[in-house]
Amino acid sequence: MRGMLRVNTSHKSENTTKTWLIVYWSTFFGTRLKLHEKWEKGDCPVPCELTSDQSREKEADGFVMHARDPIGRPPVESVPWILQTRENPIYTPVLKDAKLMAKFNLLKSYRLDSDFPDPSVMLPNLTPPTPFKNKSGLIMAALSNCETVRTEYMRQLMKFVRVDSYGACLKNQNDLVGRYGAKNGIDFRDAKSILARKYKFTLVFFNQDCDYFVDAQLHHAWDAGTVPVVMATDKLDEFLPGNLNTSVINIRDFKTPQLLADYLKYLSNNETEYNKYLEWKWKGYGDITGTAIGDFWMPKYPLYCQVCVALSEGRSHKEGLKPMLCNPRRFEDWKITKGG
């Protein structure tokens, strides 16, 4: 996925009082960010500064560019280019472009094997869930990107068990504000979380199965105290450290949508077995240290501080990054046929 990481040992003798400057060069989804953060030595192993002020280009030790925005050429090519993305390659063409990826020297991305892992799934809260007996709903879904395979899987699941769908895909419920809307001061995400609290299960179907692609849907379901039923990368377990390893139902464990439906119905009538998926809410996270996701959730130093440390040590992929490839999801990957 990436080129070989090279360390420039000449950097190690540099004055440790130097402030390492990162300039966020590109726009972010079309918006010019207003960034300025600074860490003194002690808050970070090296003095570090992050800015979006392009007038400081000649001072920069590294330039950050967002993969979903036009990739302009930074004015100084002799310092590392840092690629940022939380989006998968299916919807982010630059990630598949070998020539363009080779221009970048460090990767800050959703992938847990990145130079700087930065997924959008955050550490869930430990707020006690709604008691089993008070959960009036069975299965909730709120999917708005109607990717063909996940939509078909949900359609087939609906043949065997009730699913309340509030999103654009196979919608059969109208009680949720639109994805980018708000009602009575409550936006889509918060409204979805409030709804999910009364459901035993929530379908967490990511839009593709690219390696390591797990997004905020997962922690939204965790936070709501519902049990996530997940369609995702086969590396999902790496996002489930400690007591979270029994917190989700993985669709990969079921040969057909009908067998999944049977299991969900079984759990819905068995409080003891159902609550095993929520034990982490009472027991806590357990030991999540030494895992990539645990280090992201509970870092010793802020993420951009870590970038400054890498720059100060001369760590970069001198020959550039390798393209991040991903094939679109296929029906056979999920043991279903279209219209089955």
BAVEXVO-11523 format. One record per residue (C-alpha): residue in three letters; x, y, z; residue number from 1; chain. Coordinates in steps of 0.001 Angstrom, whole numbers, plus 500000, padded with zeros to 6 digits. Last residue first. Layout:
ATOM  type       X       Y       Z  seq  mol
ATOM   Ala       X       Y       Z  NUM    A
...
This chain:
ATOM  type       X       Y       Z  seq  mol
ATOM   Gly  467382  486678  495354  340    A
ATOM   Gly  466871  489773  493181  339    A
ATOM   Lys  470590  490238  492792  338    A
ATOM   Thr  472391  487245  494185  337    A
ATOM   Ile  473611  486878  497772  336    A
ATOM   Lys  476610  485327  499464  335    A
ATOM   Trp  478072  488648  500632  334    A
ATOM   Asp  481170  488594  498424  333    A
ATOM   Glu  478989  487082  495686  332    A
ATOM   Phe  477051  490333  495370  331    A
ATOM   Arg  480202  492347  494693  330    A
ATOM   Arg  481570  495443  496455  329    A
ATOM   Pro  483704  497707  494285  328    A
ATOM   Asn  487379  496750  494109  327    A
ATOM   Cys  489833  498671  496233  326    A
ATOM   Leu  493319  499986  495526  325    A
ATOM   Met  495339  502451  497544  324    A
ATOM   Pro  498179  503560  495249  323    A
ATOM   Lys  501712  503271  496645  322    A
ATOM   Leu  503105  506310  498423  321    A
ATOM   Gly  506253  508177  497424  320    A
ATOM   Glu  509831  507126  496713  319    A
ATOM   Lys  511140  509073  499712  318    A
ATOM   His  508469  507611  501986  317    A
ATOM   Ser  509056  509805  505020  316    A
ATOM   Arg  510767  509868  508396  315    A
ATOM   Gly  513280  512696  508646  314    A
ATOM   Glu  513275  512603  512428  313    A
ATOM   Ser  511876  516130  512735  312    A
ATOM   Leu  509257  515338  510093  311    A
ATOM   Ala  508130  512258  511998  310    A
ATOM   Val  507953  514272  515226  309    A
ATOM   Cys  505931  516968  513450  308    A
ATOM   Val  503462  514346  512225  307    A
ATOM   Gln  503080  513038  515782  306    A
ATOM   Cys  502309  516595  516890  305    A
ATOM   Tyr  499687  516615  514139  304    A
ATOM   Leu  498026  513624  515804  303    A
ATOM   Pro  498063  514944  519344  302    A
ATOM   Tyr  500425  513105  521753  301    A
ATOM   Lys  500071  510043  523988  300    A
ATOM   Pro  497020  509010  522025  299    A
ATOM   Met  493898  507435  523554  298    A
ATOM   Trp  491524  506808  520647  297    A
ATOM   Phe  494301  506589  518052  296    A
ATOM   Asp  496464  504379  520290  295    A
ATOM   Gly  493443  502144  520870  294    A
ATOM   Ile  492785  501949  517118  293    A
ATOM   Ala  496359  500859  516398  292    A
ATOM   Thr  496407  498376  519272  291    A
ATOM   Gly  499042  498375  522022  290    A
ATOM   Thr  496596  499526  524639  289    A
ATOM   Ile  492953  498459  524377  288    A
ATOM   Asp  492784  496678  527730  287    A
ATOM   Gly  489166  496576  528863  286    A
ATOM   Tyr  486719  499028  527337  285    A
ATOM   Gly  484403  499301  530324  284    A
ATOM   Lys  482604  496516  532184  283    A
ATOM   Trp  479166  498124  532163  282    A
ATOM   Lys  478944  499399  528581  281    A
ATOM   Trp  481290  496582  527545  280    A
ATOM   Glu  478534  494100  528446  279    A
ATOM   Leu  476418  495381  525541  278    A
ATOM   Tyr  476756  492422  523162  277    A
ATOM   Lys  476265  490035  526102  276    A
ATOM   Asn  472964  491854  526684  275    A
ATOM   Tyr  471323  490001  523805  274    A
ATOM   Glu  472162  486575  525235  273    A
ATOM   Thr  470612  487428  528603  272    A
ATOM   Glu  467617  489250  527148  271    A
ATOM   Asn  466560  486399  524879  270    A
ATOM   Asn  463572  487268  522693  269    A
ATOM   Ser  465323  489857  520510  268    A
ATOM   Leu  468354  487581  520436  267    A
ATOM   Tyr  466396  484852  518632  266    A
ATOM   Lys  464890  487361  516196  265    A
ATOM   Leu  468375  488636  515377  264    A
ATOM   Tyr  469600  485076  514847  263    A
ATOM   Asp  466731  484181  512518  262    A
ATOM   Ala  467296  487371  510496  261    A
ATOM   Leu  470987  486522  510095  260    A
ATOM   Leu  470059  483034  508895  259    A
ATOM   Gln  467606  484562  506421  258    A
ATOM   Pro  470194  487045  505149  257    A
ATOM   Thr  472360  484036  504193  256    A
ATOM   Lys  475643  482392  505191  255    A
ATOM   Phe  476065  484297  508427  254    A
ATOM   Asp  479383  485157  510145  253    A
ATOM   Arg  480249  487770  507505  252    A
ATOM   Ile  477277  489764  508800  251    A
ATOM   Asn  479291  490658  511886  250    A
ATOM   Ile  477207  491267  514990  249    A
ATOM   Val  478930  493863  517130  248    A
ATOM   Ser  480070  494432  520723  247    A
ATOM   Thr  481892  491165  521416  246    A
ATOM   Asn  485397  492452  520580  245    A
ATOM   Leu  484540  495751  522301  244    A
ATOM   Asn  485799  494277  525575  243    A
ATOM   Gly  489413  494764  524516  242    A
ATOM   Pro  489903  495891  520916  241    A
ATOM   Leu  487211  495995  518209  240    A
ATOM   Phe  488557  498134  515355  239    A
ATOM   Glu  491077  495439  514383  238    A
ATOM   Asp  488172  492977  514250  237    A
ATOM   Leu  486729  494855  511247  236    A
ATOM   Lys  489623  493747  509033  235    A
ATOM   Asp  487251  491781  506785  234    A
ATOM   Thr  485928  495159  505676  233    A
ATOM   Ala  482311  495903  506499  232    A
ATOM   Met  478663  494919  506815  231    A
ATOM   Val  477867  495349  510507  230    A
ATOM   Val  474866  494693  512716  229    A
ATOM   Pro  475482  497255  515474  228    A
ATOM   Val  473808  496568  518845  227    A
ATOM   Thr  472004  499646  520215  226    A
ATOM   Gly  473393  501662  523105  225    A
ATOM   Ala  473199  504986  521246  224    A
ATOM   Asp  476939  505514  521640  223    A
ATOM   Trp  477697  502170  520006  222    A
ATOM   Ala  475408  502972  517068  221    A
ATOM   His  477047  506381  516530  220    A
ATOM   His  480441  504717  517043  219    A
ATOM   Leu  479815  502417  514104  218    A
ATOM   Gln  478264  504937  511742  217    A
ATOM   Ala  481416  507057  512148  216    A
ATOM   Asp  483361  505112  509524  215    A
ATOM   Val  485130  501809  509003  214    A
ATOM   Phe  487275  501353  505880  213    A
ATOM   Tyr  490188  499182  506993  212    A
ATOM   Asp  490571  497452  503619  211    A
ATOM   Cys  487823  498567  501246  210    A
ATOM   Asp  484437  496900  501800  209    A
ATOM   Gln  482246  499709  500465  208    A
ATOM   Asn  479347  501975  501586  207    A
ATOM   Phe  479467  500805  505170  206    A
ATOM   Phe  476427  498873  506425  205    A
ATOM   Val  475725  499566  510088  204    A
ATOM   Leu  472231  498131  510503  203    A
ATOM   Thr  471020  499054  513983  202    A
ATOM   Phe  469760  496549  516540  201    A
ATOM   Lys  467702  496537  519763  200    A
ATOM   Tyr  466018  499802  518871  199    A
ATOM   Lys  464849  502433  521380  198    A
ATOM   Arg  468226  504155  521554  197    A
ATOM   Ala  468427  504262  517750  196    A
ATOM   Leu  465850  507051  517506  195    A
ATOM   Ile  467878  509404  519713  194    A
ATOM   Ser  471030  508541  517752  193    A
ATOM   Lys  469319  509232  514432  192    A
ATOM   Ala  468121  512621  515692  191    A
ATOM   Asp  471637  513437  516821  190    A
ATOM   Arg  473118  512525  513440  189    A
ATOM   Phe  470400  514223  511404  188    A
ATOM   Asp  470483  517557  513221  187    A
ATOM   Ile  468374  518664  516192  186    A
ATOM   Gly  467535  522389  516494  185    A
ATOM   Asn  463799  521794  516233  184    A
ATOM   Lys  464409  519923  512980  183    A
ATOM   Ala  467675  519793  511107  182    A
ATOM   Gly  468751  518883  507589  181    A
ATOM   Tyr  471776  517364  505882  180    A
ATOM   Arg  470724  513707  506196  179    A
ATOM   Gly  466993  514470  506172  178    A
ATOM   Val  465107  514525  509481  177    A
ATOM   Leu  463869  511169  510724  176    A
ATOM   Asp  460257  510131  511349  175    A
ATOM   Asn  459318  509104  507815  174    A
ATOM   Gln  459610  505291  507927  173    A
ATOM   Asn  459506  502814  505011  172    A
ATOM   Lys  462610  503876  503099  171    A
ATOM   Leu  464157  501192  500918  170    A
ATOM   Cys  467339  503325  500751  169    A
ATOM   Ala  466709  507040  501330  168    A
ATOM   Gly  467105  506696  505088  167    A
ATOM   Tyr  464553  505883  507800  166    A
ATOM   Ser  464344  502128  507272  165    A
ATOM   Asp  462521  500194  509988  164    A
ATOM   Val  463550  496581  509423  163    A
ATOM   Arg  461056  493789  510101  162    A
ATOM   Val  462386  490271  509663  161    A
ATOM   Phe  462423  487594  506963  160    A
ATOM   Lys  461784  489425  503679  159    A
ATOM   Met  463443  492533  505126  158    A
ATOM   Leu  466790  490708  505080  157    A
ATOM   Gln  466465  490393  501311  156    A
ATOM   Arg  465922  494135  500910  155    A
ATOM   Met  468811  494853  503309  154    A
ATOM   Tyr  471140  492686  501224  153    A
ATOM   Glu  469920  494418  498066  152    A
ATOM   Thr  470706  497849  499532  151    A
ATOM   Arg  474147  496655  500666  150    A
ATOM   Val  474862  495348  497177  149    A
ATOM   Thr  473632  498304  495117  148    A
ATOM   Glu  475045  501256  497039  147    A
ATOM   Cys  472024  503292  498116  146    A
ATOM   Asn  473870  506156  499779  145    A
ATOM   Ser  471259  507323  502292  144    A
ATOM   Leu  471267  504502  504822  143    A
ATOM   Ala  469279  504952  508039  142    A
ATOM   Ala  468470  501455  509301  141    A
ATOM   Met  466735  500305  512486  140    A
ATOM   Ile  466005  496794  513714  139    A
ATOM   Leu  463698  495724  516593  138    A
ATOM   Gly  461935  498717  518088  137    A
ATOM   Ser  460280  498954  521523  136    A
ATOM   Lys  463457  498923  523579  135    A
ATOM   Asn  462142  499370  527116  134    A
ATOM   Lys  462465  495695  528103  133    A
ATOM   Phe  466124  495628  527078  132    A
ATOM   Pro  467030  498627  529230  131    A
ATOM   Thr  468133  501766  527330  130    A
ATOM   Pro  471900  501699  527223  129    A
ATOM   Pro  474231  502826  530018  128    A
ATOM   Thr  476537  505669  528867  127    A
ATOM   Leu  479993  504188  528297  126    A
ATOM   Asn  480845  506424  525354  125    A
ATOM   Pro  482381  505166  522141  124    A
ATOM   Leu  485975  505976  521121  123    A
ATOM   Met  485755  507505  517652  122    A
ATOM   Val  485158  506047  514192  121    A
ATOM   Ser  486367  508635  511640  120    A
ATOM   Pro  489691  506889  511081  119    A
ATOM   Asp  492984  508799  511458  118    A
ATOM   Pro  495917  506384  511480  117    A
ATOM   Phe  499187  508326  511046  116    A
ATOM   Asp  501762  506457  508946  115    A
ATOM   Ser  498806  504424  507771  114    A
ATOM   Asp  498293  500784  508820  113    A
ATOM   Leu  495039  501581  510631  112    A
ATOM   Arg  493641  502980  507391  111    A
ATOM   Tyr  491358  505976  507874  110    A
ATOM   Ser  494171  508237  506662  109    A
ATOM   Lys  497258  510345  507322  108    A
ATOM   Leu  499820  509213  504760  107    A
ATOM   Leu  503376  510513  504331  106    A
ATOM   Asn  505618  511126  501300  105    A
ATOM   Phe  503240  512117  498527  104    A
ATOM   Lys  504290  512579  494883  103    A
ATOM   Ala  504038  508830  494234  102    A
ATOM   Met  500310  509057  494897  101    A
ATOM   Leu  499930  511205  491777  100    A
ATOM   Lys  501614  508741  489440   99    A
ATOM   Ala  499917  505724  491034   98    A
ATOM   Asp  496401  507177  490745   97    A
ATOM   Lys  494148  504924  492836   96    A
ATOM   Leu  494055  507275  495833   95    A
ATOM   Val  493393  510233  493523   94    A
ATOM   Pro  490051  508701  492481   93    A
ATOM   Thr  488350  509120  495882   92    A
ATOM   Tyr  484892  507462  495865   91    A
ATOM   Ile  486035  503862  495356   90    A
ATOM   Pro  489336  504701  497060   89    A
ATOM   Asn  487810  505161  500542   88    A
ATOM   Glu  487282  508483  502297   87    A
ATOM   Arg  488985  509508  505529   86    A
ATOM   Thr  491830  511098  503625   85    A
ATOM   Gln  494948  513192  504214   84    A
ATOM   Leu  498074  513134  502047   83    A
ATOM   Ile  501265  514655  503440   82    A
ATOM   Trp  503795  516180  501039   81    A
ATOM   Pro  507307  516188  502440   80    A
ATOM   Val  509714  519098  501880   79    A
ATOM   Ser  511795  519670  498718   78    A
ATOM   Glu  508771  520367  496544   77    A
ATOM   Val  508136  523873  497832   76    A
ATOM   Pro  505270  525760  496163   75    A
ATOM   Pro  502757  522967  496779   74    A
ATOM   Arg  501329  521521  493535   73    A
ATOM   Gly  497535  521547  493540   72    A
ATOM   Ile  495597  518413  494385   71    A
ATOM   Pro  491978  519384  493775   70    A
ATOM   Asp  490012  518295  496844   69    A
ATOM   Arg  488913  514802  497939   68    A
ATOM   Ala  492463  513727  498808   67    A
ATOM   His  493102  516545  501257   66    A
ATOM   Met  496594  518027  501063   65    A
ATOM   Val  498986  518619  503939   64    A
ATOM   Phe  502328  520381  503346   63    A
ATOM   Gly  505491  519716  505371   62    A
ATOM   Asp  508449  521567  506873   61    A
ATOM   Ala  506961  524925  505919   60    A
ATOM   Glu  508831  528192  506365   59    A
ATOM   Lys  508673  529144  502664   58    A
ATOM   Glu  504909  528497  502559   57    A
ATOM   Arg  504097  530894  505384   56    A
ATOM   Ser  501780  532967  503193   55    A
ATOM   Gln  499594  529865  502867   54    A
ATOM   Asp  498204  530330  506364   53    A
ATOM   Ser  496449  527010  507035   52    A
ATOM   Thr  498550  526468  510153   51    A
ATOM   Leu  499924  523667  512314   50    A
ATOM   Glu  502826  524293  514700   49    A
ATOM   Cys  505189  521971  516533   48    A
ATOM   Pro  507925  522258  519160   47    A
ATOM   Val  509325  518718  519497   46    A
ATOM   Pro  508382  515887  521880   45    A
ATOM   Cys  504913  517486  522129   44    A
ATOM   Asp  503193  519123  525096   43    A
ATOM   Gly  506653  519205  526672   42    A
ATOM   Lys  508090  521163  523764   41    A
ATOM   Glu  505453  523704  522866   40    A
ATOM   Trp  502447  522788  520794   39    A
ATOM   Lys  500806  525217  518379   38    A
ATOM   Glu  497503  525177  516599   37    A
ATOM   His  496249  527444  513840   36    A
ATOM   Leu  493705  526422  511282   35    A
ATOM   Lys  491205  528428  509269   34    A
ATOM   Leu  490087  525969  506616   33    A
ATOM   Arg  489494  526931  502991   32    A
ATOM   Thr  486363  525048  502025   31    A
ATOM   Gly  486003  522868  498924   30    A
ATOM   Phe  485779  519541  500738   29    A
ATOM   Phe  488864  520635  502691   28    A
ATOM   Thr  490937  523143  500706   27    A
ATOM   Ser  494582  522432  500103   26    A
ATOM   Trp  497744  523670  501838   25    A
ATOM   Tyr  497515  522725  505499   24    A
ATOM   Val  500962  524035  506398   23    A
ATOM   Ile  502950  522008  508938   22    A
ATOM   Leu  505734  523871  510784   21    A
ATOM   Trp  508370  522256  512974   20    A
ATOM   Thr  509477  524685  515665   19    A
ATOM   Lys  513248  524442  516140   18    A
ATOM   Thr  514327  524048  519784   17    A
ATOM   Thr  515559  520521  519113   16    A
ATOM   Asn  518401  521903  517012   15    A
ATOM   Glu  519002  519394  514245   14    A
ATOM   Ser  521260  516393  514903   13    A
ATOM   Lys  518522  513849  514261   12    A
ATOM   His  517690  515359  510887   11    A
ATOM   Ser  520851  513913  509341   10    A
ATOM   Thr  519512  510429  510016    9    A
ATOM   Asn  517013  510666  507154    8    A
ATOM   Val  514680  507760  507842    7    A
ATOM   Arg  513077  505911  504946    6    A
ATOM   Leu  509630  504324  504981    5    A
ATOM   Met  509291  501864  502082    4    A
ATOM   Gly  506432  502761  499756    3    A
ATOM   Arg  502827  502439  500852    2    A
ATOM   Met  500000  500000  500000    1    A
